[in-house]
Amino acid sequence: MYCTPGTPPPCLQLSLSCLDGTLTVAFCTHHSQETLFQVRVADKTNEIPVAQAALPRLSWQGRVCTADALHNQTALVAAVRAQGGEVALTVKGTQPTLATDLAALFADPLTST
């Protein structure tokens, strides 16, 4: 499954946007940047629970959800995978254990450390 423009199944990007001081979580297609679904982020909350609550409103069967490092959340991954989708997330140094585990997973076994 690849995120190739114009090739189904489409990849959907989870993103946060702000327009006139209103924060929203949006799910957009990669190939056309078309917004398929958008929900307001209420005051005194953040995008993580809003995004997780919005996931069941979209069909994830055969789709890939991409998101930034903030969404490296077990619940988000489980929700998308439970509906037959896959997840591709950004990993940053703010989660050192995850970054170290991934580095070890993709390390060349023939290279000595």
Steps between C-alpha positions, in 0.01 A plus 500: 500500500661825390408868518520560127302797365193387310540133591235347725486429783562860601712600790336738743697761689394593850582866557427792727408837358410838641277750324397821671603357837295181462694173517380208293612144437469408134541181299622584149596293198868500411454517125251788478514655850120475503359520853277198560413570859568782743409554866552792735736463796314636802663732750678330792589193295752409231496323167589151626162401653312686226685311225448166675128566542470597131672188362189277492321752276724405207547167327858384549476169312793496257612851593810641666478768769802728520557739788769692682686382810234633736273215387735217597222370720408135549127580488528675161697216343266236646188682375627529142631142489175364648323641193745339257725800448869564553686786667820688410616737772790739545736412785704768674745509786224600740429128534854368552403138571294477181774666295763263642281193440441603138868569441581152629228344285635656181871470584720305264567167675838475328624825648669465836426755769 
